[in-house]
Amino acid sequence: MINISFPDGAVRQYEPGISALDVAKSISEGLARKVLVASVNNKVVDTSQAIVEDASIKFHTWDDAEGKNTFWHSTAHLMAEAIEAIFPGVKFWVGPALDKGFYYDMDLGDRKISDDDLIAIEKKMNELAKKNNVFARIEKSKSDAINYFTEKGDEYKLDLLSNLTDGEITFYQQGAFTDLCRGPHIPHTGFIKAIKLTSIAGAYWKGDEKNKMLTRLYGVSFPSQKELDEYILMLEEAKKRDHRKLGKELGIYTMDDDVGPGLPLWMPNGTIIIEELERLAKETEEAAGYKRVVTPHIAKESMYLTSGHLPYYADSMFPPMELDGTKYYLKAMNCPHHHKIFDAEPKSYKDLPYRIAEYGTCYRYEQSGELFGLMRVRCLHMNDAHIYCNKEQFAQEFRAVNDMYLKYFNIFGIDKYVMRLSLHEPSKLGQKYVNEPELWKETEEMVRQVLIETNTPFVEVQDEAAFYGPKIDVQIWSTIGREFTLATNQVDFNSGRKFKLSYTNQNNEPDIPLIIHRAPLGTHERFIGFLLEHYAGKFPVWLAPLQAKILPISDKFMEYATMVQQQLKQAGVRVEIDDRSEKIGKKIRDTELMKVPYMLVLGEKEVNEGKLAIRRQGKGDLGTLAVNEFIQLIKDEIVERKSPE
């Protein structure tokens, strides 16, 4: 008999060779009907896989990430089966699950998928799903796998096989479709009840612009039609909130081919938002004891060799410029410059923690296919800071950074968030990560303990750390449930030694500081993109590019309108007058479309009484107020940085 351990600490005995599904059945038939995949000794496997020795087990259903990931990857295989039936001879590259849904890259030759084809593929997928075909795992030798795909003339799978060895090659088959895949998969296609193919795109093979352009087909699936219907409603709302659409309509930013892809130009309205975010960051950081610095946009190759960024990060940096025989790189990160500032003057333990911050401009070479509005750009302005401290100060400093995140979440009305504790992968030390196993273990535990002690929600993710230490990626959700990576908080035990940074400790001896990299507001680009979608363009008053618009009913009230404008401007309110010869109804509609928080309607009654008829964006008429009363009302919203109700 073998011992199977469960997450609640219980242990049961079973015959060797029992499957995860049969273990689930031994607990309850209801559980077994829901299980999509299982973790055996922390490895996600098919529910049909035999367990031959003592093991821990955890079942995954649609309600957790592992279940959804497997569900969507299996649906990608179902889609490939349908496509192969409609487009014989198609060749497939990869078909992974995404955070929401899946895609498959394929070579259709000279053929293209039309909207009518999408309908036909969806119909075929639903037809195949109802057959309840089992996802069968088949182990193959490398030679047999090569022969199989050679006969099919499939250069894409042969390329994948070139990186695999005997013992790690498996095929999966469901119905008439067979593919090279390491799995795992859901038990059978019958779990897939609702399918929606969402978009078609082009994707270079292996993401390389020099390679052939493949067709990428995206989709999503659910275990019930109700969940798909809810998702479609969310997609429709997301389209209305798309930051690229709103960014253009509201005059926030623009892109221009002559400037280059991924290089946004900030319009006056967008620049106001940037300046307000910077003001918030500066106020917050000054109160927290940060000193502000400014660093150049370029630096010599030698500095990035010292930092290790060139060996580890070269693919994400722009090519070098050469001047007087020396190579210079556009700055892809601020940290090496900040280390130089720390090192410019002698430090003692009395100077620690030493906190420096800037909104630094960085340049990163994102692949063309990865650029996406403000979310993935090549020029970014980062709310960056570095804290130099000793080990005794680390917990308090790291906790203070997390508290800063929580303050920002409250200001921007972010209710749902989680910290992703990104850890290293021991097998990749010296390759992807600096080769300091004991320091990795120590610093990862330090971060973990701070998160536990502060009751901060977090999940652990293997093999996603920075090359110099563990990090926290802050995941947030907008009001419609879309997930974003906002910012990062990183621990660095390597750069202090690399840059020979030191301070004089209490024993009058040189010591190396521990470094915390943090960027609570991330970048202007990503954060403003998030806010556009989060608020649907209806920014809170303090952040709105235009906070109030004066709408005189006719030209004869322009003198009063100008007087009101002057009073509001003197009070620090961003205000304009709509002096067009248009009916008041059109002025109101146009101002609503531009999502201006307050509309101040002026007619004969308002002029005679020295008042303003107030309309609130999205709420309509709020009645009348004296000018000074309105100024106090709007200033309170601005000063307190109130979120929209």
Residue, then its C-alpha position, 0 to 999 in steps of 0.5 A: m500500500i502507498n500513503i496519499s497525503f491531502p492538503d488538510g493533513a489527512v493521509r489515506q492508503y491505496e493500492p500502488g498504481i491508483s489514478a488521481l481520479d480514482v482517489a477523488k472518487s474514493i472521497s466523493e463522486g461529486l468531487a470526481r465529477k469536478v476534478l480537471v487535473a491534479s497536483v501530485n508531489n506539487k507537479v500538475v498531472d493528468t487525473s489518469q496518471a498512475i501514482v506508484e509511491d507515497a505522494s501528496i495530492k491536491f485536486h484542481t477544479w474550474d475554481d482555481a488557476e491550475g484548473k482553468n489553465t488546463f481547461w483552456h490549454s485543452t480547448a486549444h487542442l480542441m480548436a486545433e482538431a476543428i481547424e484541421a478538419i476544416f483546413p486539411g494540411v494546416k501546421f501548428w506551432v504552439g497553443p498555450a493557455l493565457d490568463k483568460g483563454f488560449y490561442y494557437d499559432m498555425d501555418l495555413g499556407d496561402r489560406k486565410i481565416s474569414d469571419d465565416d470560418l470562425i463561425a464554422i470552427e466554433k460550430k465544429m468545436n461544439e460538435l467535437a466537445k459533445k463526443n466526450n473524447v478522452f485526452a490520451r497521453i502517449e509516450k514517444s521515443k525521439s526517433d518515433a516522434i521525428n519520423y511521425f512529423t517528418e512524414k507530415g512535413d511539419e517543420y514546426k514540430l520538428d523544431l520543437l523536438s530538436n530541443l527535447t530528449d528521449g524520456e521527455i516526449t509525449f503526444y496527446q490525442q483526442g478524437a482525430f487530432t494528435d499533437l506533440c504536448r507535455g500536457p497535462h489535459i482535462p479528462h475529456t472534451g465533454f467538460i467544455k460546454a461553451i466556446k467563443l473565438t475572440s480574434i485573429a492576429g498575425a504572429y511571427w514564428k518564435g516571435d522573430e520578425k525575420n521568420k514567417m508570419l503565422t496566423r494566431l487564433y484566440g479563444v476562450s471557453f467555459p464549463s457553462q453557457k452562463e459564464l460565457d455570457e457574463y464574459i461576453l458582457m465584460l468584453e463589451e464593457a472592456k471595449k468601451r473602456d479600451h485605453r487606446k480608444l479612450g486615449k484618442e477620444l480624450g486627447i491623452y496621448t498619440m502615436d506617430d510612425d515618424v516618431g516610432p512604434g512604442l514611443p507615445l507622445w503625451m498630449p496636453n491632457g495626458t501631460i496634466i495627468i502625468e504631472e498630477l501623478e508625479r505630484l502625488a508620488k513626490e508628496t508621498e515620498e517626501a513624507a516617507g523620507y526619500k530624497r529626489v535625484v535625476t539621472p541621465h538617459i544614457a550610460k557607458e557599457s562598462m556600468y551595465l557590465t558591472s550591474g550584470h544587466l548586459p549579460y542578463y538583459a541585453d535582448s531588452m536593451f536598445p543597440p549601443m551607440e559608439l562615441d570616441g571608441t566607447k559604447y553607450y546604451l540608452k538607459a533601460m533601468n535606473c538602478p545602476h545610476h542610483h547605485k553611483i549616487f549612493d557611492a558618490e559620498p561616504k556613508s555610515y550606519k547613521d545615513l541608513p536607510y538611504r532612500i532616493a527616488e526619481y521619475g526616470t525615463c527608461y528605454r526598452y526594446e520590446q518586440s514589435g509584436e508585443l507592443f500594445g498601446l500604453m501597456r507595452v511601450r519602448c519609452l517609459h517613465m518609471n516611478d522608481a526608487h532605491i532604498y539602501c539599508n542593513k538587514e536589521q532595517f529590511a523588514q521595516e523598510f519593506r513593510a513601509v513600501n507595502d504600506m505605500y501600495l495600500k495608500y495608493f490603492n485606497i486613493f485610486g479605488i483599487d479593491k482587489y489586489v494580490m502580491r506575487l512573490s517571485l522566487h528563483e529556480p535553483s537549477k538555473l543558478g549561474q544562468k538566469y540567476v546569480n549563483e548565491p544559493e544561501l543568499w537566495k534562501e535567506t532573502e526569500e524567507m525575509v520577504r515571505q516573513v514580512l508578507i505573513e506578518t503584515n497579513t498581506p495577500f500573496v501567492e508564490v511563483q517559482d522561476e520569476a525572480a529578478f536575476y539579483g534577488p526575489k521580487i514582488d509583482v503587484q497584481i491589481w484588478s480594475t472595476i470590470g475585473r481585468e487584471f494588470t501588473l502594476a508595479t514591483n518591489q525587489v530585493d537585491f543582495n548582489s548589486g552592493r557587491k558588484f558596485k563595491l558599495s559600502y557604509t561604515n557600520q557601528n563597529n567602524e568597519p565597512d559593510i555592504p548595504l542591502i538594496i530594495h528596488r521599488a516602483p509603487l506606481g509603476t510607469h506613467e504609461r502602464f498606470i495611466g492605461f490602467l486608470l483609463e480603463h478602471y475609470a472608463g475615462k471618468f477621472p476623479v476631479w483631482l486627476a481630470p485634465l479639465q475639472a470644470k467647464i462653463l456653459p453659458i446659454s448665450d453670448k450675452f452671459m460671456e462677461y459673467a462666464t469670464m468672471v467665474q472662470q477667473q475666480l476658479k483659476q485663481a482657486g487652482v481649478r482647471v476650467e474652460i468656457d464653451d463659447r461656441s454658438e450652440k444650443i445648451g443641450k449640445k454643449i452639455r452632451d459634448t462636455e459629457l462625452m469629454k467626461v469633464p467632471y463638472m458643468l457650470v450652466l449659466g443663464e439669466k437667473e444664475v447671472n442675476e443671483g450670482k450663482l451657478a447651475i451645477r451638473r455632475q458628469g454622469k449624475g445630471d443636475l445637482g442644483t445651484l450654488a454660489v460661486n464661492e460655495f462651488i469653489q469650496l466643494i471642488k477644492d475639497e475633492i481636489v485636495e482630498r483626492k477623492s475617488p469617484e462615487 
